[in-house]
């Protein structure tokens, strides 16, 4: 038993088969709490800790190259072999647009909470902004919007827990810095120049 984590007296009290009031445990015992706000709010951190402890680390690969060299064929092969997600430009854009459309379709729905209604209205404004940017950009979505789509997809629970094969993007160093750069929270907590949770380990 590590004295730095919990005293012997507190350990003895916790092992007694008695019901303890949560307030007593929190205030009276000298325990260093890791997830004080509860299981649900710390689910991502708990999942990360579980993966590391069990060596279930996700496979993160980026496949780049000129057109017609077999990027898609290789990506599909690796995805089938390792059971990870295939992330590519068309799929990412379509997935994010579909999510926005489903959210917008909720507007005016009976029983929708004020919070969900506000979120749906924000998504409608975002969709309008995306379409305006597409018209101004010759039928292509703006680069910053595409990067945000990729960020959202790579930060999803499926990609973070199971891994992914990223195909054909980013194409430039500037795009890579925007996509894999640290989030604001990570930047405050560490001096790392990249987001370790979504940056591919193999290119």
C-alpha positions in Angstrom: 0.0 0.0 0.0 1.5 3.3 -1.1 1.4 5.9 1.8 1.5 8.6 -0.9 -1.9 7.7 -2.2 -3.9 6.7 0.9 -3.2 6.2 4.6 -3.5 2.8 6.3 -6.4 4.0 8.5 -8.4 5.2 5.5 -7.7 2.0 3.6 -9.0 0.0 6.6 -12.2 2.1 6.8 -12.8 1.5 3.1 -12.5 -2.2 3.3 -15.0 -2.5 6.2 -18.3 -3.9 5.0 -20.3 -0.7 5.9 -22.2 1.9 4.0 -20.3 5.2 4.1 -21.8 8.5 3.2 -20.1 9.9 0.1 -19.5 13.2 1.8 -17.6 11.5 4.6 -15.4 9.7 2.2 -14.6 12.8 0.3 -14.0 15.2 3.1 -12.7 13.1 6.0 -10.3 10.8 4.1 -7.0 11.9 2.7 -7.6 10.4 -0.8 -6.2 12.0 -3.9 -9.2 11.8 -6.3 -8.5 11.1 -10.0 -12.1 11.4 -11.3 -13.9 13.4 -8.7 -16.7 14.5 -11.0 -17.8 10.9 -11.6 -17.6 8.0 -14.1 -19.6 9.5 -17.0 -17.8 12.9 -17.2 -14.4 11.1 -17.1 -15.3 8.3 -19.5 -12.8 9.3 -22.2 -9.9 9.5 -19.7 -11.0 6.1 -18.3 -11.1 4.6 -21.7 -7.6 5.9 -22.5 -6.3 4.5 -19.2 -7.9 1.1 -19.9 -6.4 0.9 -23.4 -2.9 1.7 -22.1 -3.2 -0.8 -19.3 -4.4 -3.6 -21.6 -2.0 -2.6 -24.5 -5.0 -2.0 -26.7 -3.4 0.9 -28.5 -5.2 2.0 -31.7 -3.5 1.7 -35.1 -3.1 5.2 -36.7 -1.7 5.3 -40.3 -1.6 8.0 -42.9 -1.2 6.9 -46.6 -0.1 9.7 -49.0 1.1 9.8 -52.6 0.3 11.0 -56.1 -2.9 9.9 -57.9 -3.4 6.4 -59.2 -0.6 4.8 -57.1 -2.9 2.5 -55.1 -3.6 4.5 -51.9 -7.3 3.5 -51.8 -6.5 -0.2 -52.5 -3.8 -0.3 -49.7 -6.1 1.6 -47.3 -9.0 -0.8 -47.8 -6.7 -3.8 -47.4 -5.3 -2.5 -44.1 -8.7 -1.6 -42.8 -10.0 -5.1 -43.5 -7.0 -6.7 -42.0 -6.8 -4.7 -38.8 -10.5 -3.8 -38.4 -10.0 -0.1 -38.3 -11.8 2.9 -40.0 -11.1 4.1 -43.5 -10.9 7.9 -43.4 -10.9 9.7 -46.8 -12.0 13.1 -48.2 -15.4 12.2 -49.7 -16.5 10.0 -46.8 -15.5 12.6 -44.1 -17.3 15.4 -45.9 -20.5 13.3 -46.5 -20.6 12.0 -43.0 -20.3 15.5 -41.4 -22.9 17.0 -43.8 -25.3 14.2 -43.0 -24.9 14.8 -39.3 -25.6 18.5 -39.9 -28.7 17.7 -42.0 -30.1 15.3 -39.3 -29.5 18.0 -36.7 -31.3 20.7 -38.8 -34.2 18.4 -39.4 -35.0 18.5 -35.7 -35.9 22.2 -35.8 -39.5 22.6 -34.8 -39.9 19.0 -33.7 -42.4 18.5 -30.9 -40.7 17.8 -27.5 -37.3 19.1 -28.5 -35.5 20.7 -25.6 -34.5 24.4 -25.8 -30.8 23.3 -25.7 -31.2 20.9 -28.6 -33.2 23.5 -30.5 -30.4 26.0 -30.1 -27.9 23.5 -31.2 -29.9 22.7 -34.3 -30.2 26.4 -35.2 -26.4 26.8 -34.9 -26.0 23.8 -37.2 -28.3 25.4 -39.7 -26.2 28.6 -39.7 -23.1 26.5 -40.1 -24.6 24.7 -43.1 -25.4 28.0 -44.7 -21.9 29.2 -44.1 -20.5 26.1 -45.6 -22.6 26.5 -48.7 -21.6 30.1 -49.1 -17.9 29.2 -48.8 -18.4 26.4 -51.4 -19.9 28.9 -53.9 -17.1 31.4 -53.4 -14.5 28.6 -53.7 -15.5 27.3 -57.1 -17.6 24.4 -55.9 -15.2 23.2 -53.2 -15.5 23.5 -49.5 -13.1 25.9 -47.8 -9.9 24.3 -46.6 -10.5 25.3 -43.0 -14.0 23.7 -43.1 -12.5 20.5 -44.5 -9.9 20.4 -41.8 -12.5 20.8 -39.1 -14.5 17.9 -40.6 -11.4 15.7 -40.4 -10.6 16.8 -36.9 -14.1 16.0 -35.7 -13.9 12.5 -37.4 -10.5 11.7 -36.1 -11.5 12.8 -32.5 -14.6 10.5 -32.6 -14.7 7.7 -30.1 -14.5 5.1 -32.9 -11.2 6.5 -34.3 -9.6 7.1 -31.0 -10.5 3.7 -29.6 -10.1 1.5 -32.6 -7.7 3.4 -34.9 -7.9 4.6 -38.5 -6.2 4.6 -41.9 -6.1 8.2 -43.2 -6.0 8.3 -47.0 -4.8 11.2 -49.2 -5.0 14.0 -46.6 -3.3 16.2 -45.5 -1.6 17.2 -48.7 0.6 20.1 -47.4 2.6 20.8 -44.3 0.3 23.7 -43.5 -2.7 21.4 -43.6 -0.9 18.9 -41.4 -0.1 21.5 -38.8 -3.7 22.7 -38.7 -5.1 19.2 -38.5 -2.6 17.6 -36.1 -1.7 20.6 -34.1 -2.5 20.6 -30.3 -6.0 21.6 -29.1 -6.2 24.6 -26.8 -6.6 22.4 -23.7 -3.6 20.2 -24.7 -1.5 23.3 -25.5 -2.1 24.6 -22.0 -1.3 21.2 -20.3 1.8 20.3 -22.3 4.4 21.8 -24.5 3.8 19.2 -27.3 3.6 20.6 -30.8 1.0 18.0 -32.0 -2.1 16.3 -30.8 -1.0 12.8 -29.7 -4.5 11.4 -29.7 -5.1 11.8 -33.5 -1.6 12.2 -35.1 -0.7 9.1 -37.2 2.2 7.0 -35.9 3.0 5.6 -39.4 3.0 7.5 -42.7 
